Amino acid sequence: MKLRNLIAVLMLAAGVPATADVVTVVDAVETTTSNINFPVSNNGRLLFKPCAGTCSANFVSARLTPETRFAINGAAVEFDDFRKQFLNIRPGTDTYALVSYDTRSNTVTSVQIAN
């Protein structure tokens, strides 16, 4: 048994090529609230720039779904409460935001804001 384990370790160390490609399923983007356009309903499209502060990146569009989770300062909130607090952030204040989205279906899985 020890010899079999040793052979397996040696094969891995020898660089036996992997047979599967790595696929990113969920991507998380750090941005600021000034770079987010929030929709009116939880069935709309969230537009966000994949950068913080002033930047020249194009907006990314991803769809919100009823399964999208929302959090403010680590506390889970419903869509309506999140949107209300998002809209009450003072203009000109850059608050940290983390947008996670499924790259295959282009749907937002979560939006988190820390203010």
Secondary structure, DSSP 8 states (H G I E B T S, - for coil): -HHHHHHHHHHHHTT---SS-----EEEEEEEGGGEE--SSTTSEEEE-SSSSS-----EEEE--TT-EEEETTEEE-HHHHHHHHHTS-TT---EEEEEEETTTTEEEEEEEE-
